[in-house]
Amino acid sequence: MNTERLKITNMISSILAIMLKRKATKVDIQVENTDIEARINISGNMEGLTKEEVEGFRKKLDNARSMDIEEPYWELSDTLEEEDLYLLGVMIDSFHLDFDGEYMHLTLIRKKEGTTEVE
């Protein structure tokens, strides 16, 4: 498996582990991997999650992508805890996070090398 696919796999593993630790009983994952970007959609029932916790997730993910940080640390991304989500944030170009009181919907967008940021 190439490095880019491993990075995507590790990102999914981290988010899934966090959701399961938070007692999610249903998680849906969809990956769209094109020549331009990888788009990861993860939704799960996260009842009991507060607005403050959702904002905490948002703040941790809201980091500029950084190859300087990504390269030495990407292999750790499959073992991230909630407090380490900022490392996931430096591996993505953008994200969308919604919470309707029951389900959390998270989209991670990672542009491929050589493509320009669109979002």
N, CA and C atoms as a LAMMPS dump frame, in Angstrom:
ITEM: TIMESTEP
0
ITEM: NUMBER OF ATOMS
357
ITEM: BOX BOUNDS ff ff ff
-5.0000000000000000e+02 5.0000000000000000e+02
-5.0000000000000000e+02 5.0000000000000000e+02
-5.0000000000000000e+02 5.0000000000000000e+02
ITEM: ATOMS id mol type element x y z
1 1 1 N 0.854 -1.177 0
2 1 2 C 0 0 0
3 1 3 C 0.898 1.238 0
4 2 1 N 0.568 2.231 -0.834
5 2 2 C 1.417 3.414 -0.887
6 2 3 C 1.191 4.317 0.324
7 3 1 N 2.104 5.242 0.529
8 3 2 C 2.085 6.105 1.706
9 3 3 C 0.806 6.922 1.805
10 4 1 N 0.34 7.458 0.698
11 4 2 C -0.883 8.28 0.721
12 4 3 C -2.082 7.464 1.213
13 5 1 N -2.204 6.252 0.747
14 5 2 C -3.315 5.4 1.199
15 5 3 C -3.172 5.034 2.672
16 6 1 N -1.952 4.828 3.121
17 6 2 C -1.727 4.546 4.541
18 6 3 C -2.118 5.736 5.403
19 7 1 N -1.814 6.939 4.938
20 7 2 C -2.198 8.142 5.689
21 7 3 C -3.714 8.234 5.809
22 8 1 N -4.411 7.978 4.726
23 8 2 C -5.878 8.009 4.739
24 8 3 C -6.416 6.942 5.695
25 9 1 N -5.857 5.75 5.627
26 9 2 C -6.268 4.66 6.514
27 9 3 C -6.064 5.036 7.974
28 10 1 N -4.92 5.635 8.288
29 10 2 C -4.629 6.031 9.665
30 10 3 C -5.589 7.11 10.16
31 11 1 N -5.926 8.069 9.289
32 11 2 C -6.866 9.121 9.686
33 11 3 C -8.229 8.515 10.021
34 12 1 N -8.69 7.597 9.189
35 12 2 C -9.977 6.935 9.429
36 12 3 C -9.929 6.149 10.736
37 13 1 N -8.847 5.437 10.958
38 13 2 C -8.691 4.636 12.167
39 13 3 C -8.778 5.502 13.421
40 14 1 N -8.141 6.658 13.397
41 14 2 C -8.163 7.551 14.561
42 14 3 C -9.562 8.053 14.866
43 15 1 N -10.252 8.551 13.843
44 15 2 C -11.601 9.076 14.059
45 15 3 C -12.539 7.964 14.525
46 16 1 N -12.435 6.797 13.904
47 16 2 C -13.274 5.665 14.303
48 16 3 C -13.019 5.284 15.765
49 17 1 N -11.765 5.215 16.163
50 17 2 C -11.427 4.856 17.545
51 17 3 C -12.002 5.871 18.531
52 18 1 N -11.901 7.148 18.205
53 18 2 C -12.442 8.188 19.084
54 18 3 C -13.956 8.047 19.199
55 19 1 N -14.624 7.807 18.076
56 19 2 C -16.081 7.663 18.111
57 19 3 C -16.499 6.437 18.917
58 20 1 N -15.787 5.335 18.755
59 20 2 C -16.127 4.128 19.508
60 20 3 C -15.847 4.303 21
61 21 1 N -14.774 5.017 21.341
62 21 2 C -14.505 5.31 22.755
63 21 3 C -15.61 6.165 23.352
64 22 1 N -16.237 6.968 22.499
65 22 2 C -17.347 7.831 22.924
66 22 3 C -18.675 7.083 22.88
67 23 1 N -18.613 5.769 22.736
68 23 2 C -19.774 4.881 22.789
69 23 3 C -20.699 4.977 21.575
70 24 1 N -20.159 5.352 20.428
71 24 2 C -20.952 5.31 19.199
72 24 3 C -21.3 3.858 18.903
73 25 1 N -22.543 3.603 18.533
74 25 2 C -22.963 2.237 18.211
75 25 3 C -23.206 2.053 16.724
76 26 1 N -23.241 3.154 15.985
77 26 2 C -23.396 3.07 14.536
78 26 3 C -22.498 4.13 13.906
79 27 1 N -21.581 3.684 13.054
80 27 2 C -20.658 4.589 12.369
81 27 3 C -20.664 4.23 10.886
82 28 1 N -20.843 5.237 10.056
83 28 2 C -20.793 5.054 8.607
84 28 3 C -19.569 5.781 8.071
85 29 1 N -18.817 5.1 7.207
86 29 2 C -17.602 5.673 6.627
87 29 3 C -17.691 5.56 5.115
88 30 1 N -17.397 6.657 4.452
89 30 2 C -17.355 6.672 2.993
90 30 3 C -16.072 7.387 2.581
91 31 1 N -15.334 6.779 1.672
92 31 2 C -14.091 7.367 1.173
93 31 3 C -14.213 7.546 -0.329
94 32 1 N -13.901 8.739 -0.777
95 32 2 C -13.881 9.051 -2.203
96 32 3 C -12.447 9.476 -2.518
97 33 1 N -11.736 8.653 -3.238
98 33 2 C -10.321 8.892 -3.508
99 33 3 C -10.138 9.135 -5.005
100 34 1 N -9.938 10.401 -5.394
101 34 2 C -9.796 10.764 -6.8
102 34 3 C -8.364 11.209 -7.073
103 35 1 N -8.095 11.603 -8.306
104 35 2 C -6.771 12.116 -8.657
105 35 3 C -6.489 13.46 -7.996
106 36 1 N -7.538 14.167 -7.605
107 36 2 C -7.393 15.513 -7.05
108 36 3 C -7.359 15.516 -5.53
109 37 1 N -8.211 14.685 -4.911
110 37 2 C -8.321 14.722 -3.458
111 37 3 C -8.856 13.408 -2.912
112 38 1 N -8.657 13.269 -1.617
113 38 2 C -9.323 12.206 -0.862
114 38 3 C -10.347 12.901 0.02
115 39 1 N -11.574 12.407 -0.029
116 39 2 C -12.664 12.966 0.771
117 39 3 C -13.177 11.838 1.652
118 40 1 N -13.063 12.029 2.956
119 40 2 C -13.467 11.019 3.926
120 40 3 C -14.694 11.542 4.658
121 41 1 N -15.794 10.821 4.565
122 41 2 C -17.028 11.171 5.274
123 41 3 C -17.262 10.138 6.361
124 42 1 N -17.373 10.608 7.593
125 42 2 C -17.624 9.722 8.726
126 42 3 C -18.802 10.29 9.51
127 43 1 N -19.79 9.46 9.739
128 43 2 C -20.959 9.855 10.528
129 43 3 C -21.19 8.809 11.596
130 44 1 N -21.554 9.269 12.776
131 44 2 C -21.836 8.328 13.844
132 44 3 C -22.738 8.928 14.892
133 45 1 N -23.478 8.05 15.57
134 45 2 C -24.332 8.54 16.646
135 45 3 C -23.457 8.88 17.846
136 46 1 N -23.537 10.119 18.254
137 46 2 C -22.681 10.627 19.332
138 46 3 C -23.545 11.316 20.385
139 47 1 N -24.611 10.656 20.793
140 47 2 C -25.497 11.226 21.801
141 47 3 C -24.702 11.549 23.056
142 48 1 N -25.062 12.634 23.68
143 48 2 C -24.368 13.039 24.892
144 48 3 C -23.214 13.985 24.636
145 49 1 N -22.842 14.161 23.385
146 49 2 C -21.782 15.101 23.027
147 49 3 C -22.318 16.516 23.226
148 50 1 N -21.558 17.354 23.899
149 50 2 C -22.002 18.728 24.147
150 50 3 C -21.523 19.662 23.045
151 51 1 N -22.127 20.837 22.971
152 51 2 C -21.695 21.845 22
153 51 3 C -20.238 22.225 22.24
154 52 1 N -19.841 22.28 23.502
155 52 2 C -18.457 22.613 23.84
156 52 3 C -17.491 21.547 23.321
157 53 1 N -17.875 20.294 23.429
158 53 2 C -17.024 19.211 22.929
159 53 3 C -16.928 19.252 21.409
160 54 1 N -18.039 19.559 20.746
161 54 2 C -18.026 19.688 19.282
162 54 3 C -17.092 20.826 18.887
163 55 1 N -17.174 21.951 19.593
164 55 2 C -16.285 23.081 19.31
165 55 3 C -14.827 22.707 19.578
166 56 1 N -14.593 21.873 20.592
167 56 2 C -13.24 21.386 20.869
168 56 3 C -12.69 20.571 19.712
169 57 1 N -13.515 19.678 19.155
170 57 2 C -13.106 18.914 17.966
171 57 3 C -12.768 19.877 16.832
172 58 1 N -13.654 20.843 16.629
173 58 2 C -13.489 21.799 15.527
174 58 3 C -12.174 22.585 15.68
175 59 1 N -11.903 23.062 16.878
176 59 2 C -10.673 23.839 17.112
177 59 3 C -9.422 22.998 16.893
178 60 1 N -9.466 21.754 17.314
179 60 2 C -8.293 20.887 17.15
180 60 3 C -8.041 20.542 15.689
181 61 1 N -9.108 20.39 14.915
182 61 2 C -8.947 20.054 13.496
183 61 3 C -8.607 21.272 12.641
184 62 1 N -8.891 22.455 13.145
185 62 2 C -8.736 23.685 12.367
186 62 3 C -7.286 24.174 12.399
187 63 1 N -6.43 23.461 11.712
188 63 2 C -5.01 23.81 11.592
189 63 3 C -4.638 23.833 10.121
190 64 1 N -3.674 24.652 9.785
191 64 2 C -3.189 24.668 8.404
192 64 3 C -2.396 23.386 8.143
193 65 1 N -2.562 22.842 6.962
194 65 2 C -1.798 21.649 6.595
195 65 3 C -0.312 21.984 6.613
196 66 1 N 0.477 21.091 7.164
197 66 2 C 1.908 21.334 7.314
198 66 3 C 2.691 20.063 7.008
199 67 1 N 3.394 20.078 5.887
200 67 2 C 4.22 18.925 5.526
201 67 3 C 5.356 18.728 6.531
202 68 1 N 5.849 19.829 7.118
203 68 2 C 6.932 19.725 8.097
204 68 3 C 6.517 18.902 9.312
205 69 1 N 5.268 19.03 9.71
206 69 2 C 4.771 18.256 10.847
207 69 3 C 4.239 16.904 10.381
208 70 1 N 3.554 16.902 9.238
209 70 2 C 2.923 15.677 8.738
210 70 3 C 3.927 14.555 8.507
211 71 1 N 5.009 14.853 7.836
212 71 2 C 5.948 13.791 7.445
213 71 3 C 6.514 13.008 8.625
214 72 1 N 7.028 13.665 9.669
215 72 2 C 7.579 12.845 10.75
216 72 3 C 6.532 12.177 11.646
217 73 1 N 5.283 12.686 11.622
218 73 2 C 4.291 12.193 12.578
219 73 3 C 3.131 11.406 11.982
220 74 1 N 3.018 11.301 10.661
221 74 2 C 1.82 10.685 10.084
222 74 3 C 1.62 9.242 10.532
223 75 1 N 2.706 8.522 10.794
224 75 2 C 2.571 7.115 11.194
225 75 3 C 1.922 6.966 12.568
226 76 1 N 1.94 8.039 13.358
227 76 2 C 1.29 8.008 14.665
228 76 3 C -0.203 8.284 14.567
229 77 1 N -0.665 8.717 13.39
230 77 2 C -2.041 9.188 13.268
231 77 3 C -3.093 8.106 13.471
232 78 1 N -2.719 6.843 13.463
233 78 2 C -3.728 5.804 13.703
234 78 3 C -3.917 5.521 15.183
235 79 1 N -3.13 6.17 16.033
236 79 2 C -3.234 5.947 17.471
237 79 3 C -3.559 7.231 18.226
238 80 1 N -4.116 8.208 17.547
239 80 2 C -4.389 9.493 18.175
240 80 3 C -5.509 9.402 19.204
241 81 1 N -5.343 10.164 20.249
242 81 2 C -6.401 10.366 21.234
243 81 3 C -7.07 11.694 20.901
244 82 1 N -8.192 11.974 21.537
245 82 2 C -8.907 13.221 21.251
246 82 3 C -8.022 14.449 21.384
247 83 1 N -7.206 14.481 22.415
248 83 2 C -6.367 15.663 22.643
249 83 3 C -5.296 15.842 21.566
250 84 1 N -5.057 14.827 20.75
251 84 2 C -4.048 14.896 19.692
252 84 3 C -4.642 15.172 18.311
253 85 1 N -5.919 15.512 18.242
254 85 2 C -6.568 15.713 16.945
255 85 3 C -5.927 16.818 16.115
256 86 1 N -5.203 17.729 16.759
257 86 2 C -4.522 18.78 15.996
258 86 3 C -3.539 18.17 14.993
259 87 1 N -2.961 16.997 15.306
260 87 2 C -2.059 16.335 14.352
261 87 3 C -2.82 15.883 13.11
262 88 1 N -4.057 15.472 13.285
263 88 2 C -4.894 15.135 12.14
264 88 3 C -5.193 16.4 11.338
265 89 1 N -5.389 17.508 12.045
266 89 2 C -5.665 18.779 11.383
267 89 3 C -4.564 19.229 10.446
268 90 1 N -3.307 18.925 10.763
269 90 2 C -2.204 19.342 9.887
270 90 3 C -2.022 18.399 8.697
271 91 1 N -2.822 17.323 8.648
272 91 2 C -2.749 16.381 7.527
273 91 3 C -3.866 16.593 6.509
274 92 1 N -4.777 17.532 6.787
275 92 2 C -5.911 17.768 5.893
276 92 3 C -5.9 19.209 5.405
277 93 1 N -6.563 19.433 4.286
278 93 2 C -6.664 20.783 3.74
279 93 3 C -7.899 21.506 4.248
280 94 1 N -8.964 20.773 4.467
281 94 2 C -10.178 21.38 5.012
282 94 3 C -11.058 20.293 5.611
283 95 1 N -12.066 20.743 6.344
284 95 2 C -13.002 19.804 6.959
285 95 3 C -14.348 20.486 7.162
286 96 1 N -15.359 19.67 7.334
287 96 2 C -16.702 20.133 7.69
288 96 3 C -17.151 19.263 8.859
289 97 1 N -17.68 19.898 9.885
290 97 2 C -18.134 19.171 11.066
291 97 3 C -19.521 19.677 11.447
292 98 1 N -20.474 18.776 11.484
293 98 2 C -21.838 19.107 11.888
294 98 3 C -22.271 18.135 12.974
295 99 1 N -23.092 18.637 13.876
296 99 2 C -23.654 17.794 14.931
297 99 3 C -25.106 18.202 15.124
298 100 1 N -26.008 17.251 14.974
299 100 2 C -27.441 17.562 15.061
300 100 3 C -28.047 17.193 16.412
301 101 1 N -27.201 16.941 17.396
302 101 2 C -27.685 16.549 18.71
303 101 3 C -27.656 15.046 18.922
304 102 1 N -27.605 14.306 17.823
305 102 2 C -27.509 12.846 17.899
306 102 3 C -26.349 12.328 17.054
307 103 1 N -26.263 12.783 15.816
308 103 2 C -25.226 12.311 14.9
309 103 3 C -24.18 13.386 14.642
310 104 1 N -22.918 12.949 14.646
311 104 2 C -21.832 13.825 14.222
312 104 3 C -21.47 13.425 12.796
313 105 1 N -21.382 14.417 11.931
314 105 2 C -21.015 14.211 10.53
315 105 3 C -19.71 14.963 10.296
316 106 1 N -18.681 14.24 9.901
317 106 2 C -17.362 14.832 9.695
318 106 3 C -16.877 14.495 8.294
319 107 1 N -16.449 15.522 7.573
320 107 2 C -15.836 15.336 6.259
321 107 3 C -14.424 15.886 6.326
322 108 1 N -13.454 15.061 5.979
323 108 2 C -12.051 15.471 5.909
324 108 3 C -11.656 15.509 4.441
325 109 1 N -11.006 16.592 4.026
326 109 2 C -10.592 16.736 2.631
327 109 3 C -9.084 16.903 2.593
328 110 1 N -8.454 16.028 1.829
329 110 2 C -6.998 16.032 1.706
330 110 3 C -6.656 16.096 0.222
331 111 1 N -6.086 17.224 -0.197
332 111 2 C -5.7 17.41 -1.597
333 111 3 C -4.474 16.564 -1.904
334 112 1 N -4.419 16.082 -3.135
335 112 2 C -3.257 15.314 -3.576
336 112 3 C -2.117 16.273 -3.914
337 113 1 N -0.904 15.785 -3.817
338 113 2 C 0.269 16.593 -4.167
339 113 3 C 0.142 17.126 -5.576
340 114 1 N 0.474 18.402 -5.745
341 114 2 C 0.441 19 -7.07
342 114 3 C -0.897 19.6 -7.45
343 115 1 N -1.91 19.46 -6.591
344 115 2 C -3.197 20.092 -6.878
345 115 3 C -3.328 21.339 -6.024
346 116 1 N -4.143 22.263 -6.45
347 116 2 C -4.322 23.502 -5.695
348 116 3 C -5.53 23.383 -4.793
349 117 1 N -5.514 24.171 -3.728
350 117 2 C -6.641 24.176 -2.812
351 117 3 C -7.839 24.804 -3.49
352 118 1 N -8.959 24.146 -3.384
353 118 2 C -10.188 24.642 -3.987
354 118 3 C -11.114 25.185 -2.919
355 119 1 N -11.174 24.535 -1.762
356 119 2 C -12.117 24.934 -0.718
357 119 3 C -11.463 25.846 0.279
